[in-house]
Amino acid sequence: MKKAFILLSAVIFLLAGCGSDGASGKKELKEINIGIQQSLSPLLIAKEKGWFEEAFEKEGIKVKWTEFQSGPPQFEGLAADKLDFSQVGNSPVISGQAAGISFKEIGLSQDGLKANGILVKKDSGIHNLKDLKGKKIAVAKGSSGFDFLYKALDQEGLSAGDVNIIQLQPDEATSAFENGAVDAWSIWEPYLSIETLKHEAKIIANGESTDLYSPGFTLVRTKFADEYPDEVVRFLKVYDKAVAWQKKHREEAADLYADIKNLDKEVVKNVLNNTEPLNEVINDDIIKAQQETADFQYRTKAINKKIDVKEVVDNSFIKKALKEGEK
């Protein structure tokens, strides 16, 4: 009897020693990992001003930043539990969902009407999408530019087989486009503004001219969201602060981006005019546009299975963040 009591006491002690973390299997959060792209996002403002560090270090949580060339590589980070938060365009989230990567879309970061476009040199002799037939086009595979290119070609009755697609990340595509190794480039901001304003390139199609949405999303790793919901809300509140600051201080924001990215202020202002930052609920219109994109990608074999895009949408965090932010 005494041995049984001792054994029971030991079990109770071990369970008590686990505390709330052990009972739930949840580990103490010591660091969050944020992915950031080359685009001029308010994430960059918050990073420069240390707002995420300020908000999370109050809880004893450190912030780690990792920079990426495009959206698809960020999903490798999410899949490997190396990233907790990121922002990407419409196509990577569809590819990520089709690949079975576990994540949630927790906010709309832009509508993307002018964020993507197809560039050509001004003296290329290419004046419209039909003129791209047989031409070499640079694009980052699986990116929003990749999706936009396929859908824009489809509108004109062209397929990927009618053009020569060269898969290049933005840093590689920049030199390829500028030295004439490719005839066109399907890309996003700030590259659109850099090439049109500084190298006299021209845009032959964008979301506005084709009526094609390329929305951007804020993402979180599903397991992180399940274990640390309060920190997801905290992240969105800090991001909302950065979005509001950029809208209120456009001139100062332009100066800041120009300095951080070593860009001309003229280029930065053009980018900001084309990419209004958002931190909003993902509405039915955006979900509908995403479903159409997913169905299109399945038809064209860009993804290998049908998906329901609503399955990765979770507006609960953004609703709570915006509501608490109003207080």
N, C-alpha and C positions, 0 to 999 in steps of 0.2 A: 504493500500500500504506500509505504514511504517512497519507494523507488518510482512508483507511478506518479506520485505527487511531484517529485523532483523533475521527472520527464515532462509532465504537463507544464510546470513552471518554466522550464527551459524553452519549450515551444512558445509560450506566451511572451517570454522575454525576447525571443528572436523576432516574433511578429511585431512587438512593440518597438524594437530597435529599428525595424524597417521604416517606421513612421508612415506618413501619408505617401511618401515616394515609393517605398517598398510595397505597400498594399496595392497600389495602382500599377506598379511596374514602371512608374514614371521617374525618370532621373532628374536630379537637380539641374536646371538649365544654367549653364555657365557661359555660353557663347551662341550668338546667332550669326548665320552666314547669309550675306546678301549678294546676289548677282547683279551686275550693272553692265549695260551695253555702251556702245559708242555714241548713241543718240543723246540729244540734249533733253534729258528728263529732269524733272524736279528732284528725283532721287539724287542727282549730282549736286544740286544746291544743298540738300539736307546733309549729304556727305561732307561737302566743303565746310559747312557751318557747324558740323558736329552734333546735329540735332538728334540723330539716332543714338549716338554714343551717350549724349546727355540723358535721354529718356530711359535707356536700358541699363546704364551703369548704376542708376539709382537702385536697381534691383540686383546689382552684383553681376550683371550680364555684359560680357564684352561683345563688340561688333566687329565682324571680319568682312571685308569687301573683296570680291573677285570680279575682274573685268573680262568681258567676253566680246568677240567680234560680231556675233549674231545670236539668234534665239536657240536654234537646235542644240549647240553645245551646253546650254544651261540645263537642258533636260537630262544630260548625262550626269550633271551635278546633283539634280534632284533625285534621280534614280539611285545614285550612290550615297545618298544622305550627306552630301558635301555642301548642298545649298538648302536653305530654308525658305528664302523669298527671292523672287525675280520678277522681271517685267519683260514680256515678249509680245510679238505680233500674233496675228490670227492663225497663221499656218503652223507654227511650231506647236501650239497647244493641241491642234488636231492630230498631228503626227505623234505627239507625246501620248495622247489619249489612246490612239489606235495601237500604240506599242505597249499599252498596259502600264505606263508609268503612273504612279499614284500622286496626284496633285489636285488642288482646288483652284478655280478662278475666283478670286475674292474681290475683284473690283475692275471697273472699266477705266483704263488710263488714257485712251484717246480713241476718236472715231475713225481716224486714218484715211479720210477722204483725199488729203493732199500729201500724206506721209510717204506714199510709194509712187514710183513712176518709172518710165522707161526713157533712158537718155540716149541721144546720138550726137555725133559731132555736127556742127552747124553746116559744114560743107560735105556731109556724107552722102547726100543725094537721097537720104531716107526721110520721107515726109510724113508717113503714117504707118500704122501697124501692118498693113498689107505689104509694104515695102520691105518688111523684115524677112520675107520668105528667102530661104537660102543663106541668111546672114548669121554671123557668129554673135551670140548674146551671152554676156557674163551674168551670172546670178549665183547667190549662195543657196545651195540645195536645202530645201525644207524651210526656208525663211519666208517672211511675208512677201518679199520681192519675188520669190519663186512662185508662190501661189498667184500673185497678181499677174505675172507674166503669162502663166498658163491660161488664166481666165480671160485676159485681154486678147490673147491670140484666138481663143475659142470664139469670142464675139465676132471675129472677122473670118471665121470658118477655117482657121489654121490650127494645126496641132504641133506638138513638140517635134514631130518628125519632119515638119516643114522648115524648121530652123536648126541651127547648130548650137546647142546649149553647152556653154563652157562653165563648169561649176567652180566658182572662185569665191573665197571669202572677201569682204570689202577691201582689206589691205592689199590683197593680190589683184583684185579687179580694178582698183584705182589706177595702177600703173598700166595694166593691160588695156584699159579704155583710153587712157591719155596717150599711149604710144601707138595706138591703132591696131593692137593685136586682136581686138574684138571690135565689132561694128556697133554694138549697142550694149546697154547695161541696165538691168532691172534692179533698182536699188531704192533705198529710203533716205530720209533726212538724217544727218545734215549733208550727205553726199550730193543730193539733188541740187541744193543751193550752192555748194562749193563749185560744182562743175558748171552750172549755168552762169553764175556770177563771175567766176574767176577764170574759166576756161572756155567760155562762150558755147558750151554745149546747149542742146535744146531738149525739152521734154515733149515727146510725141504722144504720150498717154499718161494719165494719172487717175486716181480714184474718182475725181470730180468729172473728168471728161468721159469716163467709161461707166460711171454710176456703180462703181465697185467699192464696197467698204473693205478696209483692212484694219479693223480695230486692234487696239493693244490692250493687254490685260495684266493685272497684278496677280501673281501666283504665290501659293504657299504649298509646301510639302504636306501631304495629308496627315502623316503621323505626327508631324510637328503641330498642326492645327488641332488634332485630337487631344494631344497632351498639354498644349500650352495656349488655349483659346484666348486668354487675356493678353498674351504677348502678340497675338495676331492683331487684335484690336488696337493695341498700343502702336504697332507698326503702321497701321492705316491712319491713325491719328497724327503721327509724325509726318507721314507722307502728305496728308491733307494740309498740314501746316505749310509744307514746302510748295504745294500747288497754289494755295492762297497767297503766299508771299510772292511767287512769280507773277501772278495776275495783278497784284497790287503794285509791284515794283518792276515793271517791264524793262525800264531803262537800266536799272541796276542789275537785273537778271541778265540782260544782254552783255553788260560789261563783265559780269562774273563768268558766264559761259565762254566769252571770247578769251578771257585770261586763262581759264582752266584748260581749254582745248586748243589754245593758240590759233584761234580763228579770227578773221576780220569781223568787226562788229556788224558790218553790212550783211554778211553771210548769216550771222546769228539772228539778226532781226528778221530776215527772210524765213529762216527755219521756224522761229517762234510764231510768225504769221501763218505758217502752214500746218503747225502742229500744236493746237490748243490742248494743254494738259487737262486731264480729268481725274477725278477720284469719285466715281459714281457707282450706283447699283447697275448691274448688268441687266438691261431691260429686254423685253420680249423681241424688239426689233433687232437688237444685236444678236440675240440667240437664234433668231430666224436666219439672219445673214450668215452666222456661223454654221448652221445646219446645212444651208445651201452650199457653203464652201466644202464642208465635209462630204456631202453627197457628190459634189463635183470631183473631189479628189479621189473618191472611191471609183467613180466611173472612169477616170483617167489613170487608175491604178497607182496613184501617188501614195495611197494607203491601201492595205490589203483586206480591210474589213469595214463593214458599216458601223457607224457609231452614233449614239444619241448625245449631242453636245451638252444637253441640259444636265447630264450626269456629273459633270465636273464643276458646275456652277454652284457656288454657295454665297448667297448675298447676306447671310446672317451677320458676318463680321463687319462688313461695310455699313450696314444699317445701324449696328450698335455704335460703331466708331463715329458716324455722322451725328447720331442722336446725342451721344455724350459730348461731342465737340460743340454742340449748340448750347450747352449748359454754362 
